[in-house]
Amino acid sequence: MNLRQLRYVVATADHGTMTSAAQALYVAQPALSRAVRELERELGVELFQRSGRGVALTDVGEQVVRQARVALDAVDAIEGLSVGRSNGRGAELRVAVTASLEPELTGRLIPRFARDQPAVRVRVVRCADRDRVAAALRAGRADLALADLPVPGDMTAHPFEQREVVLISPPALKVREPVPPAALDGMRLVLPARGSPRRAEVDAMLRRIGATPVAAVESDERGAWLGWVRAGMGSLLWYRNQIEDTEGVTVRSFMPPITRMIGIVHPHRRLPPAARDFLAFAKETARDAH
């Protein structure tokens, strides 16, 4: 057994296919497959159930991967002692996120962090909802997450930013200002596609405030949403800090305000050096914003 085999097994578990794991590690797929099978022979167990659609961990495979992550984290920590703080010689940071928060992560946080820490490779782990974000953290498929708060009790949360949800509507829409959340009941809205992760998040928010709007447009073409609002097809719920062009639309606040607190989240365990640095960077970014 060697570290290369453990890395290949963990990558295969993370990516779901050996082809994707090999691509992520920049190795030939046959070489990765051989290394995994060699480890299975050494251990005398089958780590993966293989099918035409990919691979799935067996029960013993889940135990092996869990321990392999611990071993690899320990190796990374030891290597970190010799190369200095975050001088990470190819260190990888995996950050889980949902669709609605991904623009914040990829458009704002990662580019700034990359300028400070060019040696760290940041991989975005896309999750359908925050339950899957927590699952990715528990399984070790991600080191950190940018997520809505609060989080389950087995997670540590560091509040990052409180976001205001606003109503973006055609100027001709007559509604009281600031807008009472109850006014959304029966209002025509431009919504994400039914069944999409973004739609699930919007629907959950609407349930919390007890409103049932009418779906005027259902689409995940985010770049077209404001155009449909300008055309008078419906209004849009979005975050104030993500609105770039307000020409031809009216932006209204809610009263009481509709807000979402987001934060950096991780399990109750020691973080690898790159994750600790990203967390410190995010906290500093949040302080600078206030």
N, C-alpha and C positions, 0 to 999 in steps of 0.2 A: 504494500500500500504506500502511495506517495501523495504529495500535495497536488500534483497535476491531476491525478485521478479524482481526488476530492473536488477540485475546482470544476472538473468536467461534469461530475455527477450533480453538483449544486446548480450549475448553469443549465443542465438539461431539465432539472426540476423546475427552475424558474421560467424557462422559455416554452416548455411543453412539447418541443420536438428537438431531436438531435441536430437537425439541419439549422434551426434557429440558434441553438446554443453554440454550434460551431461558428456560425457567422458572427455572433456577438464576441466570441473569443479569438476570432481571426485564425482559426485552425481548420484543417481539412476535416470534413464530416466523417470520412472513414477512420481517421486517426482518433477522433473523439469516441466513435462507437467502439473501436477496439479497446480503448482505455477503460471505458465503462464496463465492457464485458470481462476484461481482465480482472477488474475489481470484484465483479460478481463471482467470478470463479475463485478468487482468493478467499472471499468471505463465505462462499458456499451458499449464497442466497440470491434471489432475483430481486433487484432493486426497482425495476420498472416493468409494468405491463405494457407491451408494445402492440400497436394497432396501426392501421393505415392512416389514421387521423393524427397520430402522435404517440406520446407516452404518458403514462400515469404512474405515480409512485405506488408501490405495494406498501403494506403496513410496515414491514421491516425497512423498506426504502425510506419511509418518512422518518423513522428513528435514525437511520444512518445519515440522512441529510441534515437532520437537526443537530447531530453531534459534529458533522463535518463543518457546519457553519460556525460552531463554537471554536473548533480547531483553527479554521481559517481566520476568524476574527483575532485569535490569539497570535497567530503568525503575523497578521497585519500590524498588531500592536507592537510586537517585537521589532519588526522592520521599521516602524515609526520612531523607535528609540534611536536608531542609527542614522536615519536620514533627516531628523529634526522635525520640527512642527510643520506638518502638512507639506513637506517637501516631497510629495507623495509618489514620485517615480511611477506613474501609471495607476495610482490609487483610484478606485471607482466609488462613487457615491450614488446610491439609488434612492430616488425621492418619489413617493407615491402621491397621486393627485387625482381628483375627479375632473370631469370635462369643464365645469364652470370655473374652476380655480386654475386650470392649466395656463391660461393667458398670463395670469399673475406670476406664475412660476417661470414659464419659459420666456416671457417678454420682459420681465423686470428683475427677478431674483437671480436666475441662473447666469444671464450675461454679466451682471455686476460681480457675482462670485467668481466667474471664470477669469475675469480680469485680474482678480487678486490671487487666485489659485489656479494658474494655467496647467499645472501638472495633474490636477484632479479631473477625471472623466465623470461627468454627471449623466446618469441614465434616468429618464423619466419612466415611472411605472404607472401606466394609465389604468384607472379603476372605474367601474361603472357607478359606484356609489360609495358613501363613507363606510358602510359595513364592509365592503370589499377592501377599502383602504386599511381598516383595522386588521382584516384577515391577512393582507400582504405583510403588514408589520409583524404580526404574530408568527407567521410562517418564515420570517427572515428574508422574504423576497424584496423588501425595501428597508432601508436604514432609518429614514425619516419620512414624514408626510406633511404636506400642506393641506389642512383639513378644517372643516367646520367644527366649532366647539359648541357644546361640551363633547367629551369623548368617553368611552368606557373606562371603568375604574382601573383596568390593568394597563392603562396608557398614561404617559406623562405629557401634559400639554403646556406650551409656552405661548400665551396670547400674542398675536402679531399685529392684527389690524381689525378694527370694527368697520364694516362696510354698510353704507346706506343703500337700500333698494329704493329706486325712484320710478315714477310713472312717466314714460315718454309717449306722448300722444300727439295727434294732429292738432294744430292750433284751434281748429273749429270745435273741438270737443268741449262741451260745457260741463264742468265739474267743480265742486267746491274746492277751494284751496286754503290750507293744505288739504290733501285728499284723505278722507276717512277710508280706512281699508275696506269697510263694508261697501264702498262705491264700486269695488271690483266685481261685485256680484252682478252677473248678467252683462258685464262690459265686454266688448269685442277686443280680443287680445291676439297679438302675434305670438305664437308659442313654438317651442322646439317640437320636433317630430314626436309623435306618440310612440312610446316605448323606448325612447332614447334616454341616456343618463341625465342629460340636461332637463328633459321633460319631467323625469322623476323628481328632480330637485325642486323644480317650479311647482309641481303638483303638491309636494309635501309642504312647501311654504304656504300655498293657498289653503290647504287643509288646516294649517295652524291658525290662520286668521279667519277661517270660516267663510271663505268666498268661493263662488262657483262662476267663473267667467264663461264667455262663449268663445270657442276657438274660431277666430276669423281666418288665420293662416297657421298651418302646422308644418314647420320646415327646420332643418338643421343648417340651412344656408345662412350662417350668422351675418355674412357681409351684406345680405339682402334685407335684413330685418328693418333697418331704419328707412330704407326705400319704400317698404310696404307701409310703414307708419306715415311717411310723407305723402303717399298716395291716398291716405285716408282709409286704409283697409282695417286698421285697428291700432290699439296702443300696445306698448311693450314694457315689461318689467325688466329693469337692468340695474347694474351698479353705477352709482354716480361717478366713481373714479375710473370707470372704463368707457365713459362716453367721450368720444373724440370730436364729433361733428354734430352740433345742435341746430344747424341751419334748417329751417322749415319744420321744426318740431318744437313742442313745449315740454319742458322738464319740470315735474311737480314732485314735491316731497309728500310723504304721508304723515298723518298725525292721528294716533301716536306713530312715531317713526317705525319703519320696518328695517331692522338691521340684522346683520350676521357677523358674529365674531369668528375670525379665522385664526389659526395658530399653527406652530410647528409641533408635531406630535411624534412620539417614539415610545417603544415599550420600556418597561422598567428594567433596563439592562445597560451595561457599559457600551457607549457608542464608539465606533471606530474614529480615528483621528479626523478624517475628512468630514464625517458627520458632525463632530464636535465643532469644527471650524465653521461649517455651514450654519449651525445653530447660533453660534456667537455672531456671525455676520448678519443673520436675520434679525437678531435682537438689536444689534446696532442700527440696522436699517429702520426698524420700527421706532427706535428712540429719535433718530434724525428726522423722522417724518412728523414728529409732534413738537 
